[in-house]
Amino acid sequence: MAGKHVFVLCGLLLFISIQRTVSVDEEELHASYWNNKGKQALHTALNIQPNLHQAKNIILFLGDGMGLTTVTAARILKGQMAGRSGEETSLVMDTFPHLALSKTYNVDQQMPDSAGTATAYLCGVKANYGTLGVTAATPRYNCSATYGNEVKSVLYRAKQAGKSVGIVTTTRVQHASPGANYAHTANRGWYADSDLTSEAVVNGCRDISYQLVHNVEINVILGGGRVYMFPRNMQDPEYPSVKGDRNDRQNLIDEWLKTKKNAKYVWNKKQLDAVNPVNTDFLMGLFEPKDCRYELERNPLTDPSLTEMTEKAIEILSKNPKGYFLFVEDNGRIDHGHHGGRAKRALTEAIEFDRAIGRAAELTSELDTLSIVTADHSHVFSFGGNSPRGNPVLGISSDVAEDNKRFTIAGYANGPGYQFYNGTRPDVNETISMDDMYRQQATVPLNSETHSIEDVAIYAKGPMSHLFHGVHEQNYIAHVMAYAACLPPYEDCKLTPPNHAGSFYPSLLLLLIGLIIFSGFSL
């Protein structure tokens, strides 16, 4: 009898699981539903018209490590967090009308890193693995080969054209992706002068933090990285046991402040919230000694979110009548989550990243703002397995493997999640796999999961966004941005200046349209 009870209990649990995961709407069972959706999508496609105006503003959203698999899993997880099955959900980036693919390889490496790729999409030139803002004539770690091989970013060119410029990131502001906006270095790891090699010191190369303050005047700098800005005898304001990392005794934040008017430095959310964009032209916010906290671990009372930082940046930069260039990156924390084999960290970061994209859309207009969402590279993150509609993204497959053990539908080809011991692997259930710190199983043991070699997506809307149309080399992204805004080497682009309506927020435009319609009915 005991065996019978166990059989019945297992059947009941399976029934409950199926009921919980399968959540198909009645209308989806009928052809008319899918035909109507197809017709609506076709109507939208037929009415897309290219915006041939010059871009006043450019916002580049960079999801570090955000490959197509990550986008798909994040989309479904976003829907499931809202109580839906998830597959039918759309991310904000999904709504961008123009889509292309980017080839991510570095000049010397099939598998890219964030430095060589950032040099491509920000400076327009492909580079070597681990180098920033220099051509491939600069081998990694060779300081002397930097000179004469520097390349200028779109941010730098925008500033020279009179625009305001900004950087927002959830990692240290000296990290590879934001670093290519302003730095020229043979090694992405030279964060502070204490990181420089003897060859670099002898040949006069400067660390990335020094270049952040001295190479180009950046209006908004928000992220982490305090430790690299302070001398070794200076205590961190938030963590008394943490000291600065500079040997040269310089306080680079003081150096930055003393050359600016209407400038502020903040290091926590309360201070950031108190910043009035009206009387602030320069803002530096460094919220952690190194990288910012994962979204799963962030204290909303003390640490600003990526969305909140993005909003503050746009409010300050948009005061410039000549427009702005803004780089927004959820770097690490998508990328670092994957490197650690922890899919939940990576996917919740991607969802917050998409929320920042949505907030930016509310504060800008497609008429005058070119918005691009892309990634520097992908990861060996997989998402699949036999699973019914609505199966939790971080859950387990409905099948068992040939070793009669269950497996998660999210996993990695390599990394620290390798769990084979004595020829076997542990079983897993949903309680285990849904934990914030769970490491998905990996096929090959490595202390850090690796980047992938596959293409990544480019999503675009706004002026000249239709130029993203197929499979492109990654450096093409910088050329589109420069051309759309008529920046060097495309000063003679002869694009029509943006409509005056472009200065209105979308919500205001909708209000005006509504008033016009209402007035027409009243006559």
Secondary structure, 3 states (H helix, E strand, C coil): CHHHHHHHHHHHHHHHHHHHHCCCCHHHHCHHHHHHHHHHHHHHHHCCCCCCECCCEEEEEEECCCCHHHHHHHHHHHHHHCCCCCCCCCCCHHHCCEEEEEECCCCCCCCCCHHHHHHHHHHCCCCCCCCECECCCCCCCCHHHCCCCECCCHHHHHHHCCCEEEEEEEEECCCHHHHCCCCCECCCCCCCHHHCCHHHHHCCCCCHHHHHHHCCCCCEEEEECHHHHCECCCECCCCCCCECCECCCCCHHHHHHHCCCCEEEECCHHHHHHCCHHHCCEEEEECCCCCCCCCCCCCCCCCCCHHHHHHHHHHHHCCCCCCEEEEEEEHHHHHHHHHCCCHHHHHHHHHHHHHHHHHHHHHCCCCCEEEEEECCCCECEEECCCCCCCCCCCCECCCCCCCCCCCECEEEEEECCECCECCECCCCCHHHHCCCCCCCCEEEECCCCCECCCCEEEEEECCCHHHCCCEEECCHHHHHHHHHCCCCCCCCCCCECCCHHHHCCHHHHHHHHHHHHHHHHHC
